[in-house]
Amino acid sequence: MKKTDVAEFFRRLQQRDPEPRGELDYTNPYTLLVAVTLSAQATDVGVNKATKALFELIATPEDMLALGEDRLKDYIRTIGLFNTKARNIIRAARMLVADFAGRVPENRPDLETLPGVGRKTANVVLNIAFGQPTIAVDTHLFRVGNRTGMAIGKTPLAVEKKLQKVIPQSYARHAHHWLILHGRYICKARRPACPTCPVEDLCQYQQKTVVD
């Protein structure tokens, strides 16, 4: 995709949704970190249902340690891999208190030292909580990047690096959310909504869905 087309792509997405937001519920950087950790291989809707009551009790790593792993499991057992996630969340809370004075780090290297936090999770937290222009490549971004021709790559990291190169700086802050929402609701995996897509004419996908 040409640079001019990429710029137009994001101009249109911005026009439709000037201030896009993530769909995970949270109250502060710490609860966002917990929510994103829980969202691996789970839906945002499922995570929000599980954390609604949890976040009425939990606001800090200290709160999480006071709650304890067994009680945490009671809140999140509807989420896949809840045993492993509970263990990682408690271990991460312990590290945050011991190594970071109970505060969520504002840089990727430190975030990635926390149990259960990989590059994608770190990028989401940096983008949403701290306003950094990071790109967290999930299945939606990976599909949109490759399908549109904007950022073709065989791995999430390859797609992330290409997106960082081609996205105009003026759109970098919200690009992550625009692409996720576009992939979730329009450029869907099985049947993309090409007839109603606002950037269909810019997309290089060859097997576009047509009106029945």
N, C-alpha and C positions, 0 to 999 in steps of 0.2 A: 504494500500500500504506500502510495506517495505521501511525502510530508504534508503537502497541502490537503490531501484527503484525510489524514490523521487529525489535523487541526480542525477540519470541518466536522469530522466525526464527533469530536468532543464538544465543539461549539453547539451542535444540535442536542447532544445529551444534556449539556448545561442549560440550554434553553428550556428543555422539558422539566428539569429538576435542578434548580440552581444550588440547593443546599442538601445534597443527598446524605442520608444517614444509614448507619448499619442497623440491622434488625435484631441484634442482641440487646437485651435489657441489662443495664448496669447503673451504678450510682457514683462510681469514682474509678480511678485507674486500677485500684486493686480488684474491685468486683468485676471490672472489665476483663482483667487478666484471668480470673477464675472462669468467667463465662466463655471466653475464647478457648481456654484449655478444655472445658467440657464439650465444646462444639465439635471437636474432632470426631469424624464419623457419626455425627448426630445433626439433627436439624435445629435451626435457630428457634423454631416454635417449641420443640421438645425441651431445649435448654431453658427457655424462658419459663415454661411451666414448672420446671424443677427448681429454678432459682428464685421464683417469686417469694416463697416463704423463707428460703435461705437468706436472701439479702435483706430481709427485715431484721435478721439477727446479726449478720456479718457485714462489717464495713472495712475491717483492717486484718492484716495477717495475725495480729494478736487475738482478735476475735475468733479467727479460724482455729488457732491452736487451742483456745479455750473450749471451743466446740468439740474438737477431737475427731479422729478419723472415723470411728464407729458411728457417731451421730451424723457426720457429714454424709456417710453412705445412705442413711435413712432418707435424706433429702434428694439424693441424686440417683437412686437405684433404678429409676426409669430410663436412665441414659446408658447407652452402650459403653462397655468397658468401665463401668463405674468403680469397680474395685481398684483398678490401676490408676484411674484418674483421681480417686480420693487419696490414694497413697502419695501420688505426685503433688497434689495440691497442699497436703500437710507438710511434705518435705520442702516444697517451695516456700510456704509460709515461714517455716523455721529458718530458711536461708535469708529471707527478706528481713526478718527481725535481727538475725545475727550479723549479717554482712551489709545490709543496706538501711539500717535504722528504721525498718518497717515501711520503707517507701519503694514504690515500683521504679526500677531504673529507667532512665530516659535514653538508653542507647542499646543497640542490638547485642553487642558482645556480652554485656552484663545480663541482659534478659535471657540469652541463650544458655547461661550457666544454670538457670533454674530448672528443676526436674519437670518434664512434660512440656517444656517450651522450646519449640524449634523455630526455624527462620520464619515460617508463615505466621505463627502465633505472635512472634516478636514484632513482625511488620504490622499486623493488625493493631496491636497495642500502641505502637509508636505513631501510627496514623490517626487513630481515633482519639486516644487519650492525650497525645502530645502534639498533634497537628503536623507531624513530619510527612513529607511526600513519599512515603514508602508504598510499595506494591506487594500485596500478599496474594500470591498465585494459588487459588484453590481450583477446583474442577471447572468452575464457571469461567474464570479468567483464562485458564489454560485452553479451554474450548474456544472462547471468543478470540483470543490472540491468534490461534492457529487457523480457525475457520475464516476469519475476516481477512487474513493475510497481513494483519498489523504487526504481529510478533510470532513468527513461526519458530518453534523449537520442540525438541523431543523431551525436554524435562521442564519442570516448573521453574527451576533456576534460570534456564536458558530463556524462557519466555519472559521472566521477570527482568532480566538484564536488557532484553531487546525493547521491552516496554519503556524502561527507564531512558533508553536512548531516543525513542521516537516521540514520546508524549511531550508536547510543548510545556514549558515551565509554568505557564499561566493556568494550566489545567491539572498540574501534578498533584496538588493537594487532595482533590476529590476524585481523581481518575480511578482509584481503587474501588470506590463505591459505585461509580457509574458503570464500570465494567461488570461488577458482581451483579448488580440489579438488572443490567441488560441481559446477562447470561441466564439469570434466574427466571425472568419473566418474558423475555422476547426471544433471545437466541438460545432457546432450550435445546437440550441434547437430542431428544427423539424427533421432535417436530418443531423446528424453529418457526416463529411467527413472521416469516419474511414479508407477507403482504402488508403487515401493519408496522414493519420495522422503520424507524425514522432515518436509518443510515443504510438502507438496503442497496441504494445505488452506489455506495462507496465500498461495499463489501465484495470481496473476491471469491466468496463461496460459490462453487459451481452447481451444487444440487439444491438450489433454493426451493423452498416450499411455495407452491402456487395455490391460488384459490380453488377449492373443490367445485 
